[in-house]
Protein backbone atom coordinates (compact mmCIF):
# COMPACT_ATOMS: atom_id res chain seq x y z
CA UNK A 1 0.00 0.00 0.00
CA UNK A 2 1.37 3.38 -1.05
CA UNK A 3 1.35 6.15 1.51
CA UNK A 4 2.54 9.74 1.33
CA UNK A 5 2.38 11.49 4.67
CA UNK A 6 2.94 15.24 4.81
CA UNK A 7 3.88 17.16 7.92
CA UNK A 8 5.19 20.57 8.89
CA UNK A 9 2.30 22.84 7.98
CA UNK A 10 0.89 25.45 10.30
CA UNK A 11 0.35 29.12 10.95
CA UNK A 12 3.22 31.51 10.33
CA UNK A 13 3.56 35.27 10.10
CA UNK A 14 4.47 36.96 6.82
CA UNK A 15 8.21 36.77 6.28
CA UNK A 16 8.48 33.59 8.30
CA UNK A 17 9.60 30.10 7.33
CA UNK A 18 8.26 26.58 7.37
CA UNK A 19 9.64 23.25 6.24
CA UNK A 20 7.26 20.66 4.88
CA UNK A 21 8.14 16.99 4.84
CA UNK A 22 6.60 14.12 2.92
CA UNK A 23 7.48 10.58 3.94
CA UNK A 24 6.74 7.91 1.35
CA UNK A 25 6.21 4.19 1.76
CA UNK A 26 5.15 1.40 -0.56
CA UNK A 27 7.05 2.75 -3.58
CA UNK A 28 10.58 2.57 -4.91
CA UNK A 29 11.09 6.16 -3.87
CA UNK A 30 14.38 6.76 -5.66
CA UNK A 31 12.88 6.41 -9.15
CA UNK A 32 9.94 8.76 -8.56
CA UNK A 33 9.70 12.41 -9.47
CA UNK A 34 8.45 14.10 -6.32
CA UNK A 35 6.43 17.26 -6.30
CA UNK A 36 4.71 19.72 -4.03
CA UNK A 37 1.41 21.19 -5.16
CA UNK A 38 -0.93 23.64 -3.46
CA UNK A 39 -4.59 24.44 -3.65
CA UNK A 40 -6.85 27.15 -2.32
CA UNK A 41 -10.64 26.78 -2.20
CA UNK A 42 -12.26 27.42 -5.56
CA UNK A 43 -9.03 27.22 -7.50
CA UNK A 44 -7.15 24.51 -9.35
CA UNK A 45 -4.29 22.69 -7.72
CA UNK A 46 -1.00 24.16 -8.92
CA UNK A 47 2.52 22.77 -9.06
CA UNK A 48 4.82 24.58 -6.65
CA UNK A 49 8.06 22.64 -7.03
CA UNK A 50 9.26 19.35 -8.42
CA UNK A 51 12.43 17.28 -8.13
CA UNK A 52 13.34 14.42 -10.41
CA UNK A 53 15.08 11.19 -9.49
CA UNK A 54 18.40 12.77 -10.45
CA UNK A 55 17.68 15.92 -8.45
CA UNK A 56 16.72 18.27 -11.24
CA UNK A 57 14.38 20.87 -9.81
CA UNK A 58 11.87 23.33 -11.13
CA UNK A 59 9.62 25.88 -9.45
CA UNK A 60 6.62 27.99 -10.20
CA UNK A 61 7.76 31.58 -10.78
CA UNK A 62 6.01 32.93 -7.70
CA UNK A 63 8.20 30.90 -5.31
CA UNK A 64 11.57 31.06 -7.07
CA UNK A 65 14.26 32.29 -4.70
CA UNK A 66 12.07 31.65 -1.64
CA UNK A 67 11.29 27.92 -1.70
CA UNK A 68 13.70 25.00 -2.02
CA UNK A 69 12.72 21.41 -2.73
CA UNK A 70 15.06 18.59 -1.77
CA UNK A 71 14.96 14.85 -1.32
CA UNK A 72 16.62 12.23 0.85
CA UNK A 73 16.33 8.88 -0.88
CA UNK A 74 17.76 7.07 2.14
CA UNK A 75 14.79 8.32 4.18
CA UNK A 76 12.19 8.14 1.38
CA UNK A 77 11.39 11.75 2.14
CA UNK A 78 10.98 14.95 0.16
CA UNK A 79 11.14 18.39 1.73
CA UNK A 80 9.97 21.86 0.87
CA UNK A 81 11.79 24.67 2.65
CA UNK A 82 9.65 27.79 2.46
CA UNK A 83 11.20 31.14 3.36
CA UNK A 84 9.94 34.70 3.16
CA UNK A 85 6.39 33.45 3.24
CA UNK A 86 3.60 35.67 1.98
CA UNK A 87 -0.15 35.62 2.60
CA UNK A 88 -0.58 34.47 -1.02
CA UNK A 89 1.27 31.26 -0.09
CA UNK A 90 -1.67 30.26 2.10
CA UNK A 91 -3.04 26.97 0.79
CA UNK A 92 -3.27 23.26 1.40
CA UNK A 93 0.02 21.75 0.26
CA UNK A 94 0.03 18.28 -1.26
CA UNK A 95 2.87 15.87 -1.88
CA UNK A 96 2.89 13.97 -5.18
CA UNK A 97 4.91 10.99 -6.37
CA UNK A 98 5.07 10.39 -10.13
CA UNK A 99 6.56 7.40 -11.90
CA UNK A 100 7.77 8.52 -15.33
CA UNK A 101 7.85 4.92 -16.60
CA UNK A 102 4.39 3.72 -15.57
CA UNK A 103 2.83 7.22 -15.45
CA UNK A 104 1.20 6.34 -12.16
CA UNK A 105 1.06 8.95 -9.49
CA UNK A 106 0.10 9.14 -5.85
CA UNK A 107 -1.02 11.94 -3.53
CA UNK A 108 -0.72 12.70 0.12
CA UNK A 109 -3.60 13.94 2.24
CA UNK A 110 -2.39 17.53 2.33
CA UNK A 111 -1.16 19.89 5.02
CA UNK A 112 -2.49 23.38 5.67
CA UNK A 113 -0.14 26.35 5.46
CA UNK A 114 -1.53 29.67 6.64
CA UNK A 115 0.47 32.88 6.38
CA UNK A 116 -1.15 35.62 8.41
CA UNK A 117 -0.35 38.24 10.97
C-alpha positions as CSV (number, residue, x, y, z in Angstrom):
1,X,0.0,0.0,0.0
2,X,1.4,3.4,-1.0
3,X,1.4,6.1,1.5
4,X,2.5,9.7,1.3
5,X,2.4,11.5,4.7
6,X,2.9,15.2,4.8
7,X,3.9,17.2,7.9
8,X,5.2,20.6,8.9
9,X,2.3,22.8,8.0
10,X,0.9,25.4,10.3
11,X,0.3,29.1,10.9
12,X,3.2,31.5,10.3
13,X,3.6,35.3,10.1
14,X,4.5,37.0,6.8
15,X,8.2,36.8,6.3
16,X,8.5,33.6,8.3
17,X,9.6,30.1,7.3
18,X,8.3,26.6,7.4
19,X,9.6,23.2,6.2
20,X,7.3,20.7,4.9
21,X,8.1,17.0,4.8
22,X,6.6,14.1,2.9
23,X,7.5,10.6,3.9
24,X,6.7,7.9,1.4
25,X,6.2,4.2,1.8
26,X,5.2,1.4,-0.6
27,X,7.0,2.7,-3.6
28,X,10.6,2.6,-4.9
29,X,11.1,6.2,-3.9
30,X,14.4,6.8,-5.7
31,X,12.9,6.4,-9.1
32,X,9.9,8.8,-8.6
33,X,9.7,12.4,-9.5
34,X,8.5,14.1,-6.3
35,X,6.4,17.3,-6.3
36,X,4.7,19.7,-4.0
37,X,1.4,21.2,-5.2
38,X,-0.9,23.6,-3.5
39,X,-4.6,24.4,-3.7
40,X,-6.9,27.1,-2.3
41,X,-10.6,26.8,-2.2
42,X,-12.3,27.4,-5.6
43,X,-9.0,27.2,-7.5
44,X,-7.1,24.5,-9.3
45,X,-4.3,22.7,-7.7
46,X,-1.0,24.2,-8.9
47,X,2.5,22.8,-9.1
48,X,4.8,24.6,-6.6
49,X,8.1,22.6,-7.0
50,X,9.3,19.4,-8.4
51,X,12.4,17.3,-8.1
52,X,13.3,14.4,-10.4
53,X,15.1,11.2,-9.5
54,X,18.4,12.8,-10.4
55,X,17.7,15.9,-8.5
56,X,16.7,18.3,-11.2
57,X,14.4,20.9,-9.8
58,X,11.9,23.3,-11.1
59,X,9.6,25.9,-9.4
60,X,6.6,28.0,-10.2
61,X,7.8,31.6,-10.8
62,X,6.0,32.9,-7.7
63,X,8.2,30.9,-5.3
64,X,11.6,31.1,-7.1
65,X,14.3,32.3,-4.7
66,X,12.1,31.7,-1.6
67,X,11.3,27.9,-1.7
68,X,13.7,25.0,-2.0
69,X,12.7,21.4,-2.7
70,X,15.1,18.6,-1.8
71,X,15.0,14.8,-1.3
72,X,16.6,12.2,0.9
73,X,16.3,8.9,-0.9
74,X,17.8,7.1,2.1
75,X,14.8,8.3,4.2
76,X,12.2,8.1,1.4
77,X,11.4,11.8,2.1
78,X,11.0,15.0,0.2
79,X,11.1,18.4,1.7
80,X,10.0,21.9,0.9
81,X,11.8,24.7,2.7
82,X,9.7,27.8,2.5
83,X,11.2,31.1,3.4
84,X,9.9,34.7,3.2
85,X,6.4,33.4,3.2
86,X,3.6,35.7,2.0
87,X,-0.2,35.6,2.6
88,X,-0.6,34.5,-1.0
89,X,1.3,31.3,-0.1
90,X,-1.7,30.3,2.1
91,X,-3.0,27.0,0.8
92,X,-3.3,23.3,1.4
93,X,0.0,21.7,0.3
94,X,0.0,18.3,-1.3
95,X,2.9,15.9,-1.9
96,X,2.9,14.0,-5.2
97,X,4.9,11.0,-6.4
98,X,5.1,10.4,-10.1
99,X,6.6,7.4,-11.9
100,X,7.8,8.5,-15.3
101,X,7.9,4.9,-16.6
102,X,4.4,3.7,-15.6
103,X,2.8,7.2,-15.4
104,X,1.2,6.3,-12.2
105,X,1.1,8.9,-9.5
106,X,0.1,9.1,-5.9
107,X,-1.0,11.9,-3.5
108,X,-0.7,12.7,0.1
109,X,-3.6,13.9,2.2
110,X,-2.4,17.5,2.3
111,X,-1.2,19.9,5.0
112,X,-2.5,23.4,5.7
113,X,-0.1,26.3,5.5
114,X,-1.5,29.7,6.6
115,X,0.5,32.9,6.4
116,X,-1.2,35.6,8.4
117,X,-0.3,38.2,11.0
